[in-house]
Every structure is written in C-alpha cells, then in structure tokens.
Amino acid sequence: MKSKAFLLSFAIVICCGLSANLEAEEGDGGYAGAFLRLGAGVRGTSMGGAFAAISDDITASYWNPAGLGQLNAIQFMGIYSTSSLARKQYYVGAAFPGSVLGTISFSWINLSVNDIDGRDLLGNSTGTFSNSENAFYVAVGKSIADLLYIGANVKYLTHNLAEHNATGISGDIGLLVRPVPFLSVGLAYHDFDNHIKWDTHSHTRETIPATVRAGIALMPSTMPLVVALDIEKNEKQSTRIHLGAEYFFLKQLGFRIGFNHNSFTAGFSLQLPLSRSNSQNFDFSYALFDDQIDAVHHQFSSCLTLAPQEKKAAKIEAKPVIQGKIRALLRDFAYIDIGSNSGIYQNQTLNIFRRMRNGQLAFIGQGRAIRVKTRVAAIELQSVNEGVQIEVGDLVRPAN
C-alpha cells in the first residue's frame, strides 16, 4: 500500500508541484532538475533572467561561473522566496577572491514543499510527506587576460520525496568577455552529462537536460544603467528570451525591470555603504515576478560585500605610482586600463599626464571615475589644459 501511495503522490507532485514554477507550455514538458531553472539571486530574476553577460556578484556561480572572475571583494548572500502551495526557495552563498584559481564560491539552493497530503489509490489518507530538492555548488571564475574570464562549477544534487531519495552530480562552464568597457558578452553551458538516480527498487535514472545560455549587456559610461538580453535553449524546451534593465539613483537605490520569456518582472535594491568608496556595503533587494501557479512570486535577499582593498589602502598609497593609460576616447569620456584591482574607486579624481620628448611628465588635465570594474574604468574628462587635446596613450594617476 505504501508503494501505491508513493507512486500516486509522486505523480501529483511532478504534475502540479515544484516544477510547475517553470513554464509548461505546449511542447515544453516537465523534466528532472527543473528547480535549477528557477533562477538564483534577486538581481538576476528581477531583470527577467538576463544575467549571463553581467554575472558580477556571487550568483554568477549559477548564471555564468566565468563572472566570478570579476569579483574583487568577499561576498555573503542569503535569499528567501515564497509563493503559493507552501512552496519555499532558499539560497545561501559565499565568494572569496584572490586564490590561485581566481574567485571561489560555495552556495546552496533549496526548493521545498512540506506537509503534502498523501493518498493511496482508493483516496484514503496515508499521512503527510515532504518534497525537497537541493543543489550544492562549488564554483571558480578567473580572469585569464584583460577583459576575458572563464569559469566552471560542480554541483551535487539531491531530491528527497517522501521516503525515497535521488542523488546526482552535474556541472556548468562559462565564458565572459568585455571587448570594450561598456559592452559585455557571456556564454554558459549548464548541466552537461547529468542525471539523478533514485533509490527505488527499479533504480530509476532521470536525465537533466543541458541548457545553453548566451547573453549581451550594455553599460553606458555616461549613466548608471545596464541593459541586458539573454537567449536560452534547453534540450526539452523551446528557445526562451530574457530581457532586463537596471538603473541606480543616487548610487544607492536601484530599480530593475525585465521580461522572462512570457512574463514581466520587477524589483529594487537599497545599498547601505560601509566605506567611503562604497566598495564595502550591505544590500537589501526585492524581486516580484509572475508565477505559473499564482499571480506573483516574492523574493528577498541580503548581501554583504567586504572589499579587501580597503585593508590594503595604506600599502597602495605607499607605492610610488599607480598608473594606467587611456585606451579609448568618446567625446568627454575616456577608458583606462586600470580598475579596482589597482585601487581605483567610484568618483575618484584622476590626474592626466603626457610624457614629453625629454621624458618628463606634463600635467594636462583631470577626470573623474564614473564606472569602475576590476581591470578597467571609465572616466569623465572634467578639466583639460587650454590648447591641449587628450589622446590615447596619455597617462592617468590617482590625484590623492
């Protein structure tokens, strides 16, 4: 009788339970590991899942592990999601930059439903049971050249349904490139050669289909705006389009909007600075998006960022020179080849010099850092000496 109750409960959950969070359109059937497609991170989900080319926080381990190579700060993040039918999702993660392998992260994703009523084939109650799916990630991301990042992860999967369990191992790989500071392109391949195996008498083996995700993101240097597009193709589903945008007001209040295949998403963030440069901060975020079972899905997250360069500030200032070069010009803006790894931070004043024929440096102007990444930055030209025109190859140094 127990086996009959289990089979019936299993069918009910698969048809109506956790995987129903994903789109179940005509031609797109359910499959094992569907909870891995729900998204991780309020920022990515509120931007409609268009995050493969951004992936610049700890959740890169989920979207595109190559993006972890962009992190130059320790991060801790926790996420809680809730929706109808007592479905709950949890995420906990930590990322640590600076290792030989680049940035390494550890994270856990859980999707669960408790107190499900069990019935046998005659409709008699057999008590309650739970359904819980877990993914434990270990991921690394590293910069292998200027503006080029690679990454990979390994994840251990478990599925606990009533008295039965399934386990499996999977992995993702990713690539991210920034050909120019305002453009990013990402590519990720998820769940290659993956399956989970049940501990039932038949030892049922379920394959988790592979997914390819490609994305592009634009980050204009003249404003705190990000616009992104992802295209996702799963072996078991049709091609899906993800669109998203993010805009920050006053550097601390961010708003997001997106389109996730066939539904709209939205969210916001509030950043509380813990340092003068805001390289250390506490972020609270919220996402709201459509759910296939109820009207809306709510997701909350908190993230603590601790930038190691804050502790090294005295050593950086003690060095005789922090120097970079101007690599590109666009009207009143310039792109330089040094970033936060060299101690550059948002709104920092930078002096611009030109090396004269006699080898001496001549001061020719100043700029302000308006967008800073790990190895590059965009600056706004604020003052230039009369009769002088800034050129590619001119040198830049922090003013203080």
Secondary structure by P-SEA (a helix, b strand, c coil): caaaaaaaaaaaaaaccccccccccccccccccccccccccaaaaaacccccccccccccccccccccccccbbbbbbbbbbbcccbbbbbbbcccccccccccccbbbbbbccccccccccccccccbbbbbbbbbbbbbbbccccbbbccbbbbbbbbcccbbbbbccccccccccccccbbbbbbbccccccccccccccbbbbbbbbbbbbbbbbbcccccccbbbbbbcccccbbbbbbbbbbccccbbbbbbbccccccccbbbbbbcccccccbbbbbbbbbbbccccbbbbbbbbbbbbccccaaaaaaaccccccccccccccbbbbccccccccccbbbbbbbbbccccbbbbcccccccccccccbbbbbccccccccccccbbbbbcc
